[in-house]
Amino acid sequence: MAELATIARPYAEALFKATTADLNGAAAWVEELAVIAGNPQLQQFADNPNATTKQVFDVIAAVAKTPLSDAAKNFLRTVIDNGRLSVLPEIAAQFRALKNAQSGSSDAVVYSAFPIEGGALADVKAVLEKRFDRKLNVTVRPQPELIGGIRVVVGDEVLDTSVKARLEQMKAALTA
């Protein structure tokens, strides 16, 4: 995957520099385009030699939930014209990392056996921000196999307080 990161870096950096006035708006449309570009059927269509770059652009623009701004259209055309549509999810990830670095925050994924919403999510976020000593952009993903508790991933740091992890620790201790 290092190759994808190498290809994506100049695009992400250029996009970051070009959209410094509205990073949050740019982050929203880049994420949406990355999700669309990650679709295997769209990739297959884009890789078809009979499909023109205009047709690929039109399909993506039509699928987008929100109308694309001029900056988004120009960026998307550049990515498609250079044959880098498959790299768009990595471009979005690197753009998000640059945006987080500027704001001093990090992305946190909270895996939970049960949905966490509203006040409970705010409480969890406050505790995690204190624990990791930085502002966090929290995303919750259900993972029923955890049985209970949560597993938090912030960059390369993992905090696992799930029942599943504790059971595995007990198993290892008993079999050792």
C-alpha positions as CSV (number, residue, x, y, z in Angstrom):
1,M,0.0,0.0,0.0
2,A,3.0,2.3,0.2
3,E,2.7,2.8,-3.6
4,L,-0.9,4.1,-3.2
5,A,0.3,6.5,-0.4
6,T,3.1,7.8,-2.6
7,I,0.7,8.4,-5.5
8,A,-1.9,10.0,-3.2
9,R,0.4,12.4,-1.3
10,P,0.8,15.1,-3.9
11,Y,-2.9,15.2,-4.7
12,A,-3.8,15.4,-1.0
13,E,-1.2,18.1,-0.3
14,A,-2.3,20.2,-3.4
15,L,-5.9,19.9,-2.4
16,F,-5.1,20.9,1.2
17,K,-3.3,24.0,0.0
18,A,-6.0,24.9,-2.5
19,T,-8.9,24.6,0.0
20,T,-7.4,26.1,3.2
21,A,-10.2,28.7,3.2
22,D,-12.9,25.9,3.6
23,L,-11.2,22.8,4.9
24,N,-14.4,21.4,6.5
25,G,-16.4,21.8,3.2
26,A,-13.6,20.2,1.2
27,A,-13.3,17.4,3.7
28,A,-17.0,16.6,3.3
29,W,-17.0,16.4,-0.5
30,V,-13.6,14.6,-0.6
31,E,-15.0,11.9,1.8
32,E,-18.1,11.5,-0.3
33,L,-16.1,11.2,-3.6
34,A,-13.8,8.6,-1.9
35,V,-16.8,6.5,-0.9
36,I,-18.2,6.7,-4.4
37,A,-14.8,5.9,-6.0
38,G,-14.3,2.9,-3.7
39,N,-17.3,1.2,-5.3
40,P,-16.1,-1.9,-7.2
41,Q,-18.7,-1.5,-9.9
42,L,-17.6,2.1,-10.5
43,Q,-14.0,1.0,-10.7
44,Q,-14.9,-1.6,-13.2
45,F,-16.7,1.0,-15.3
46,A,-13.9,3.4,-15.0
47,D,-11.3,0.8,-16.1
48,N,-13.4,-0.1,-19.2
49,P,-11.4,1.2,-22.2
50,N,-14.8,2.2,-23.9
51,A,-15.7,4.5,-21.1
52,T,-14.6,8.1,-21.6
53,T,-13.4,10.3,-18.8
54,K,-16.4,12.5,-19.3
55,Q,-18.7,9.5,-18.8
56,V,-16.9,8.5,-15.6
57,F,-17.1,12.1,-14.3
58,D,-20.8,12.3,-15.2
59,V,-21.6,9.0,-13.4
60,I,-19.8,10.1,-10.2
61,A,-21.4,13.6,-10.3
62,A,-24.8,12.0,-10.7
63,V,-24.3,9.6,-7.8
64,A,-23.0,12.3,-5.4
65,K,-25.7,13.2,-2.9
66,T,-24.8,16.9,-2.8
67,P,-24.1,19.1,-5.8
68,L,-20.3,19.4,-6.4
69,S,-18.7,22.7,-6.0
70,D,-16.4,24.0,-8.8
71,A,-13.4,23.1,-6.7
72,A,-14.7,19.5,-6.3
73,K,-15.5,19.2,-10.0
74,N,-12.0,20.4,-11.0
75,F,-10.4,18.1,-8.5
76,L,-12.4,15.1,-9.7
77,R,-11.7,15.9,-13.3
78,T,-8.0,16.0,-12.5
79,V,-8.1,12.7,-10.7
80,I,-10.0,11.0,-13.5
81,D,-7.9,12.5,-16.3
82,N,-4.8,11.2,-14.6
83,G,-6.2,7.7,-14.1
84,R,-6.1,8.0,-10.3
85,L,-9.7,7.3,-9.4
86,S,-8.7,4.1,-7.5
87,V,-6.4,6.2,-5.4
88,L,-9.2,8.6,-4.3
89,P,-9.9,6.9,-1.0
90,E,-6.2,7.1,0.0
91,I,-6.2,10.8,-1.1
92,A,-9.1,11.4,1.2
93,A,-7.4,9.7,4.1
94,Q,-4.2,11.7,3.6
95,F,-6.2,14.9,3.3
96,R,-8.0,14.1,6.5
97,A,-4.7,13.5,8.2
98,L,-3.4,16.9,7.0
99,K,-6.6,18.6,8.2
100,N,-6.3,16.9,11.6
101,A,-2.6,17.9,12.0
102,Q,-3.5,21.5,11.4
103,S,-6.3,21.5,13.9
104,G,-4.4,19.4,16.5
105,S,-7.0,16.6,16.5
106,S,-7.1,12.9,15.6
107,D,-9.6,10.5,14.2
108,A,-10.8,7.9,16.7
109,V,-12.8,4.8,15.8
110,V,-14.8,3.3,18.7
111,Y,-15.8,-0.2,18.1
112,S,-18.7,-1.2,20.4
113,A,-20.9,-4.2,20.9
114,F,-23.9,-1.8,21.2
115,P,-24.8,1.5,19.6
116,I,-23.5,4.6,21.4
117,E,-25.4,7.8,20.8
118,G,-26.2,11.2,22.3
119,G,-25.1,11.9,25.8
120,A,-23.3,8.5,26.2
121,L,-21.2,9.3,23.2
122,A,-20.3,12.7,24.5
123,D,-19.2,11.2,27.8
124,V,-17.1,8.6,26.0
125,K,-15.6,11.3,23.8
126,A,-14.7,13.4,26.9
127,V,-13.0,10.5,28.7
128,L,-11.1,9.5,25.5
129,E,-9.9,13.0,24.9
130,K,-8.5,13.2,28.4
131,R,-7.0,9.7,28.0
132,F,-5.3,10.4,24.6
133,D,-4.6,14.1,25.5
134,R,-5.9,15.6,22.3
135,K,-9.1,16.5,20.5
136,L,-10.8,13.5,18.9
137,N,-13.1,13.1,15.9
138,V,-15.1,10.1,17.1
139,T,-16.7,7.6,14.9
140,V,-18.7,4.6,16.3
141,R,-18.8,1.3,14.5
142,P,-20.8,-1.6,15.8
143,Q,-18.9,-4.8,16.4
144,P,-21.2,-7.3,18.2
145,E,-18.5,-9.9,18.7
146,L,-16.9,-7.7,21.4
147,I,-19.8,-8.9,23.7
148,G,-19.5,-5.7,25.8
149,G,-17.2,-2.7,26.4
150,I,-15.4,-0.8,23.7
151,R,-12.3,-1.0,21.6
152,V,-10.8,2.4,20.6
153,V,-8.3,2.9,17.7
154,V,-6.6,6.3,17.5
155,G,-3.9,6.3,14.8
156,D,-1.6,3.4,15.8
157,E,-2.8,3.4,19.5
158,V,-5.4,0.9,20.6
159,L,-7.3,0.9,23.9
160,D,-9.2,-2.4,24.3
161,T,-11.6,-2.6,27.3
162,S,-14.0,-5.1,25.6
163,V,-15.2,-8.3,27.3
164,K,-13.8,-10.3,24.4
165,A,-10.3,-9.0,25.1
166,R,-10.6,-9.7,28.8
167,L,-11.8,-13.2,28.0
168,E,-8.8,-13.8,25.7
169,Q,-6.4,-12.5,28.4
170,M,-8.0,-14.9,30.9
171,K,-7.7,-17.8,28.4
172,A,-4.0,-17.0,27.8
173,A,-3.3,-16.8,31.5
174,L,-5.1,-20.1,32.2
175,T,-3.3,-22.0,29.3
176,A,0.1,-20.6,30.2
